[in-house]
Amino acid sequence: MRVTSRRKQRGGVALAFALLMLALTTSIAVKIMRDVALDTRRTTTLLWQEQARLVALGAEDWIGDVLRQDAVDTTDDHLGELWAQELPPLPIEGGGVQGLITGELIDLQSKFNINNLIDAQGQPVQEQVDQFKRLLVALGLNPDVTDAIIDWMDSDSDLTFPNGAEDNIYTGRTPPTRTANQPFRSINELAVVEGIDKATMDLLRPHVTALPERTGLNVNTATPFVLQSLDENLAPGDVEQLLELRQETGFADVTVDFAGRVPQNVISTLETTTSYFELRSVVRIGTVRFTMYSLLYRNGQGELATVMRSFGSTL
């Protein structure tokens, strides 16, 4: 009787131990399978991201060919040309990869170049300052913020009267910073300037850019508000008439079309060609959405160079 009871006890312990080992083995197996699944998903996502990046770079090369050919075919740049049309969704197929790519090329010289506000010596250019203030007014924004923008770029530490902002303002922030004392490298930098909030940035962004050098304005592609900023006497109705004259093929004769609307000294600065473009490429592969912004420069001979790239955020 006692021997049988002991055997039963040993059998019960062995069964419990076996069940415990089975539970541990199952738990470990589940964890391994989960880790393998996560690693596989992570690796697949990384592969999709790299494939999307290569597709975006391919789109950049293709747009480069379009812009080079455009320089050969035409002397002016306007909104009726091939480069100005939004790229419809195109399928990506091959090599086991499936997805879509869309794109848009923007003429950056259709916007006000914020770096035109100062000259090569870092001093304000009054004509450009006046135009920028008119742009702010046309957009319903406070033109006083112009002083702070100039102080962010100019080469001195003197406050621009009456609404400037130098290091004494920015060093008191958390975290502290200082004025750049140089041209803007990106229009996103404008958000750091005193007096520029998100609402202001949202209104300004479609009409303002920051280019590596001082540039002219292409009136064939300029936004309506930028056209209105050319002269204080230009009303919205005058801009509508100019847009009717421009249509999609650009102005027939800038000197004639703008005569009597803006001063002659302003007409002499207007351009109908563009050197700087921004390409936005959006690639979708699997669960990955990859966005690349490219700043492209085309010289007078039609040669193209990529000045800057940004992944995920505008230039």
Secondary structure as GFF3:
##gff-version 3
##sequence-region A 1 315
A	DSSP	alpha_helix	2	73	.	.	.	ID=ss1
A	DSSP	three_ten_helix	82	84	.	.	.	ID=ss2
A	DSSP	beta_strand	87	94	.	.	.	ID=ss3
A	DSSP	beta_strand	97	107	.	.	.	ID=ss4
A	DSSP	three_ten_helix	108	110	.	.	.	ID=ss5
A	DSSP	beta_strand	112	113	.	.	.	ID=ss6
A	DSSP	three_ten_helix	114	117	.	.	.	ID=ss7
A	DSSP	alpha_helix	126	138	.	.	.	ID=ss8
A	DSSP	alpha_helix	145	153	.	.	.	ID=ss9
A	DSSP	alpha_helix	167	170	.	.	.	ID=ss10
A	DSSP	three_ten_helix	187	192	.	.	.	ID=ss11
A	DSSP	alpha_helix	198	204	.	.	.	ID=ss12
A	DSSP	three_ten_helix	205	207	.	.	.	ID=ss13
A	DSSP	beta_strand	208	209	.	.	.	ID=ss14
A	DSSP	alpha_helix	224	228	.	.	.	ID=ss15
A	DSSP	alpha_helix	236	246	.	.	.	ID=ss16
A	DSSP	alpha_helix	254	257	.	.	.	ID=ss17
A	DSSP	alpha_helix	264	267	.	.	.	ID=ss18
A	DSSP	beta_strand	276	285	.	.	.	ID=ss19
A	DSSP	beta_strand	288	298	.	.	.	ID=ss20
A	DSSP	beta_strand	304	311	.	.	.	ID=ss21
###
